[in-house]
Amino acid sequence: MVTKEKNESRPMTEEADFLKIKSVDHVHFYVGNAKHAMYYWWKAFGFKPIAYSGLETGNREFASYVLESGQARFVISAPYSPSSPIASHHMVHGDGVKMIALEVDDVEKAWKETTARGGKSAWAPREEKDDFGIYRTSAIYTYGETLHVFVDRADYKGVFAPTYKAIQYEAESTGLAAIDHMVGNVQLGKMNHWVNFYHQVMGFRQLLHFDDKDISTEYSALMSKVMQNGNGRVKFPINEPAEGKRKSQIEEYLDYYLTPGVQHIAIITGDIIKTIGELRKRGVEFLRVPDTYYEMLPDRVGKIKEDMKTIHELGILVDRDDEGYLLQIFTRPIQDRPTMFIEVIQRHGAQGFGKGNFKALFESIEAEQQKRGNL
């Protein structure tokens, strides 16, 4: 359901897509051990390591790996020194997303436009050079300690960026093809603040709104608004907790991440049956909804191409909207703290986010919280 509710300041009218975002260029994780994290994404999720930066390449500050699966690109970095900003970030948050990088035509224009509209600068436009050309970036802050980095690769022909060298690893793909959306968790009462940030500072528009009636169980609830850039290539849902009898998943996240941050990354696949089967074989753990969910599924979603028995066996969720249907599944947290997780999604026309699955999904999340003693 697309809402037309008013915002705290000016209404969300159609505006020029001034950032002209081409794509999500990469997602940059700060972690405690880059080599171990690289191995996890490589062997468990099928991402192919393509580049490395570290002591051997002249980088004295941190070790870093770049991995790709289809159009999805992750950068994994860990510090050499305990005084490094990466070490400080990791000490507070554990493993997590520090930067969401967006490819644009002009990083200077993107920085000037966003800072003029109220964005807080992380760094002004700068150039990094090597034998492969010029790599241009600028950056602003978003929720918590997360940054949006604007990237221009037009004059850079290297494998990723200066100090990174190509590496040769063989990888067996799981079929993960591209980033579908990324969800940010913010504090109670702050969702509309960040919705306005994306609208006013970055020119995004609100696509969908889910309230506590849509996303709730007997014990907890949350609210969410989905922000989308002008060409629809970038979608950022923003979640905040709602009042409930017990602690919501958003509150648990904030308790352990300690600030707002990226809750999950949804990665699209063209064959979710094959992808999930492969991920399960490699040890990736997924949330499981009750079996009763599948008893009602055929009546709720109607005919789908996939085999219902296989869907049930793998624990995949299905939802339908006016434009088609989607299939989705969520991992357990991918690090020791119960913070970030991964969603795998396949779309057959549907443009939604699985509203019909919210209740069953949240009950399974609450069961996990109960085991952790955090509900």
N, C-alpha and C positions, 0 to 999 in steps of 0.2 A: 504494500500500500504506500503510495507516494503521498507524503503530507505536504500541506501548504501553510503550516503553522508559522507564526511570526518568530523572528529571532530577536536577540537582545538589542540589536541596533537596526541597521537597514535590512529590508527584506531581500530574500535571495532571488533576485531577478536574473534574467539571462545577461551574461557579461561576455566580453571578449576573452578568449582563452589566451591571456597574455604570456603565460609561461611556455606555451607550445611544447609540452612535455612529449617526448618521443616514446619513452618507455621507462620502466624501472631499470636503471643501469646495473645496480648491484645492491645487495644488502650486506652490511659490514658488521660482523659479530666481534665483540671483545670477549676473550675466553682466557682460562688459566693456562692451557697447554694447546698451542695451535696444532702441533703435530698429531696429538691424540684426537682433537676435534676434526681435523682434516680426514683422518682415517675413518671416523664415524660416518661422516657425510659421504665419503667415497665408498666404503664397503656396505653400509647399511642402506643408504638412500640412492646409491648409484650415480652420484655426482662425480664428474671427471676432473681431477686436479690438473690445471693447465699452467699455473704460474706460481712462483715462489719469490719472496723477498725476505732477506735476513742478512746475517753477518757476511755470508759469502757474496752478497750482491752490493755490499756497501751500506746496508741499512743497519745501523748500530743501536736502534731504538727498540725494534720489535721483530718477531718472526711472523710471517704472514703467508697464507696460501689462498689462491683463487681457484674456485671449483665451479663447473658449469653442468647443468642438465637441461638440454634444450635451450630455451632463451633465459632460463633462471640462472643467475650468477650470484654466488655467495663468496664473501671474503672473510677469512678467519684469522684473527691476529691475537698474539699474546706477547707480553712485555719481557724484555731482558732484565730490567731493573725494577726493584720494588718502589722506586720513586717515580716511575712512569705514570702518566695519566691513565694508561690502559690498566695498570695494576690497581690504581685507585678505583677505577670504574668497576673492575672485577671484584675487588674486596667488598664493595657496597652491594653490588647487584648479583654477583655470580655471573655465569655465562649469559650473555644477552645481546640484543641488537643495539648498537651505538649509532649507526648511520644508515639511512635510507637514501640512496643516491638516485637522482633523476636526470636522465639525459635530456639536454636542451640545446638549442642552437647558439645561445649567447649567455654565458654565465654571468657576465657583467650586467647585462640588462635584467636577468632574473634576480640578481642580488639587489640591484638598485630598486626595482619595482617592489619586491617583497619587503625590503627594509623601509622603504618610503610608506608602505601600507601598515607598518607597525611590527614587522618581523624583527627579531633580535639577531644581529649578525654573530656568527661563529667565526668566520673569517671572510675577509674581503676577496674579490677576484684575484687569483694568483695563477702563475704558470710554473709548471715543472717541465724541464727539458732533458732529453737525452738524445742518443743517435737516431731514435725512431720518431722524433718530432716533439710537439708541444702538447701537454696534457693540461687542460684548463679546468679549474674548479672554483666554486664559492660555496658558502654554507650559511644556513640559519638554524636557530633552535626551534624545536617543536616541543611536544609534551615531555615532561621529565627532563632527562639529560640526552634525549634523542635528537639527532641532527638530520636535517634534509640537506644533502649535498647536491649542488647543481654541477653537472659534468658535461664538458664539450670535448668530444673525441675527433672532431673533424680533421685536425692537423696532427693526430697521433696514430702511428701505425704499429706500435709495439703490442705485445701480448696482453698487457693490461694498463700499466702505468710505469713511470720511471722507478728504478730499483727492482722491478719485477722481471724475472727471467722465465722463459718457457721451461716447463718440465714435462716429461713424457711418462704418463701413467696409463695403463689399460684399465678401462672401467666398463662394467656390465650395467647398462642403463636399466632403470626400473620403469621408464616411460614418463617420468616427470618432465613436463614440457615448458611451463612458464608460471610466473607468479600471477595468481588470479586476484588476490586482495591481501591486505595486511591490516590487522586489528590492533588498535591501541586501547589500553586500559587507563582510565583517569579516575581521580577521586570523586566522591559523592559531591554533586553540585557543580562539577566542572565540565560536563559534557558539552553544554551549550557554548561555554567559553571557547572550547577547541573547535567546535563546529563553526563558530564565527571566525576563528583564526583561519581555518582552511578556506572559508568563503572570502573573507576580506583581504587576507594577506596573499593567498595563493590562487584565488579565482575559481575555487572548486564550487560545486553546487550539491545540495542535498538530494540524494537519490531515494533513500528509504528511511523510515523511522519506525523503530520497534519500541514499545513502552513496556512497563512492568507487567501488563496483562498478557502481552505476547510472550515474554521471556520470564517465566516464573514457575516455581514449584510450591509445595506446601510450606517450604522453609525459607527460600531465598528468591531474589529476583534481580534483574538488571535492566537497564535501558540502553538503547543503541541507536545511533544515527550513522548512515552511510554517506560519506562524501566522495564525490567523483570529479575528476578533472574534465575539461571541455571535450576531449575526444573519447572519453570513456575508457582509456587504457589504464588508468590508475584509480583504484578504489581503496579508500581508507575508512572502514567503520570505526567509530569511537564509542567505547563502552564506559558506563559508570554504574556503580552499584545502586540498587534501590532498597528501600526499607524492607526488612524481612525478619522472620523469627530467629534465623541463625545467620552465620557468616556466609556471604555469597562468594562465588569463585573469584569475583573481581577483588573483593576485600582480601581473600587469601593471597592472591597475586601481589597486591600492594604491600601486604605484611612481609613478604619474602623478597620482593624486588626493591622495596623501600621507596620507590618513586613511581610515577606513571611510566609506562613503557610498552613495547610491542608484546602483545599477548600471544598472537599466533600468526603464522604465515600460511596462506592457502595456496597450494600449488596444483595446477591443473594437469590432468592426464587425459589422453584420448581413449584409454582402456583401463578403467578402474579395477576391473576384475583381475586382469593380468598384473597391474601395478601392486595392488594390495596383496595378492598371492605371493609375489616376489618379496615385498617388504616384510611380510610375516616370516618367510623362510629365512630372512637375514636377521631376524630377532627384533624388529621394530614392534613395539607394543602399542596396542590401540585400546581406546575405551570400548566398552561393550554395553549395549542397551539390553533391557530384558527381552526374553523370547516373545513375550506377548506383543511387542511392537510389530513383529513380523506376521502375527496372526491377523492383524487389522490392515496390514500394508496393501494387499491387492485391492481392497475396497476403497482405500483412501487415495491411491495414486493411479489406479487403473492399469492398463497394459503398458509394459515397458519392454525394451529389446532384450534386457539381461534376464538370466534365469533366476527366479525368486529363491530357489533353494540355495544357489551359490551365494546370492546376496546375503541370505540368512547365515550361512556357514562362515562367511568372511566378516560379518558384523557391519556391513555397509548400510547407510541410511539413504532413503529416497524421499524426494519431495517434488511436487508439481505446482506450476503456476500457469498463468494464462498463455505463456509462450512455449511451454514444454516442461521437461522435468530435469532434475539433477540428481546425482549420486554423490555422497560425501561420507567421510570418515575422519575421526580425529585421533591423533596419537595421545598417549600419556605424556606428561612433561618430559622433555628430552634432555634435562639436566637434573642434578640432585634436588635443587630447590623446585617446589611446585609452581613454576612460573611459565615459561614459554613452551608451546607445543606446535605441532604441524597439522594442518588439515589437507587432505587429498580430495580433490573434487573433479567430477566430470560433468559437463553440461550438455544436455540434449535440448538446446533452445532456451531453457529456463535462465532468467537473469537474476533470480532472487538469491537468498542466502540460506534456504532451508527452514523457513519459519515453521513448517509443519513438524519438524524434527526437534524443535527447541525443548519441549517438555521432556521427552524421552532422553535427550542428550544431557539436560541439566540434572536429571535424576541420576544418571550414571556418573556425572561429575561429582555430585554430592556423595555418592557411595564411596568414591575415591577419597574425598575430603574426610569422610567419616573414618576410613582406615588410617588416615594421617593424623587424626585427632584435631582437625581444623574446621569442622562444620559448626 
